[in-house]
Amino acid sequence: MSYELVFSRAAAEAFAALPKTRQRQAAVALDGLRGLAHAPGDFRQTGEDGRIHEVHLLGEWLLTTWTDHAAREIRVVALEHADEG
């Protein structure tokens, strides 16, 4: 069973603000996250809530997440194009 993606308000707003072409590119990268629920990110950072966030570089996108294994959800807290980060 795969994990569902759940977006923070900030991540959802960042996605919605992208041009349609970039939205399609980001959607491909986000879909790639589903297979990474148990994989460490390319690096880690601590969120404002003290939680460890995994930062994945997928294609041209930096996707910041944490995984709720009990709920089978990957929480996307930030997404940004690597060239703009």
C-alpha positions in Angstrom: 0.0 0.0 0.0 1.4 3.4 -1.0 1.6 6.5 1.1 -0.6 9.5 0.5 0.8 12.9 0.1 -0.5 15.6 2.4 0.4 19.2 1.9 1.0 21.9 4.4 -0.8 25.2 3.6 2.6 26.8 2.6 3.4 23.9 0.3 -0.1 24.0 -1.3 0.1 27.7 -1.8 3.6 27.4 -3.3 2.4 24.7 -5.7 -0.7 26.7 -6.7 1.4 29.8 -7.4 3.5 28.0 -10.0 2.9 28.4 -13.7 1.1 25.4 -15.2 4.3 24.1 -16.8 6.1 24.1 -13.5 3.1 22.5 -11.8 3.3 19.6 -14.1 7.1 19.2 -13.5 6.6 19.4 -9.7 3.8 16.9 -9.9 6.2 14.4 -11.4 8.7 15.0 -8.6 6.0 14.8 -6.0 4.7 11.5 -7.4 8.3 10.2 -7.0 8.1 10.8 -3.3 5.6 8.0 -2.8 8.3 5.4 -3.2 10.6 7.2 -0.7 8.5 6.9 2.5 11.3 4.9 4.2 14.3 6.6 2.5 16.3 9.3 4.0 16.4 12.6 2.2 19.5 14.1 0.5 19.9 16.1 3.7 17.9 16.9 6.8 16.9 20.0 8.6 15.0 20.8 11.7 11.6 22.4 11.3 10.2 25.2 13.5 8.2 22.5 15.4 11.5 20.7 16.3 10.6 17.8 13.9 13.4 16.4 11.6 12.5 17.1 8.0 13.9 15.1 5.1 14.8 17.2 2.1 14.7 15.3 -1.2 16.2 16.6 -4.4 14.0 15.0 -7.2 14.8 16.3 -10.6 14.9 20.1 -10.3 12.8 20.2 -7.1 13.6 20.4 -3.4 10.8 18.7 -1.5 10.8 19.0 2.3 8.9 16.3 4.0 8.3 14.3 7.1 6.6 10.9 7.1 3.8 9.7 9.4 4.2 6.0 9.1 1.2 5.2 11.4 -1.1 7.2 9.0 0.8 6.2 5.9 1.2 9.8 4.9 4.1 11.8 3.6 3.7 15.3 4.8 5.0 17.9 2.3 6.0 21.0 4.2 7.8 22.9 1.4 8.6 22.6 -2.3 10.8 24.8 -4.3 12.6 24.8 -7.6 16.2 24.0 -7.0 17.4 27.0 -9.1 15.3 29.4 -7.0 16.2 28.0 -3.5 
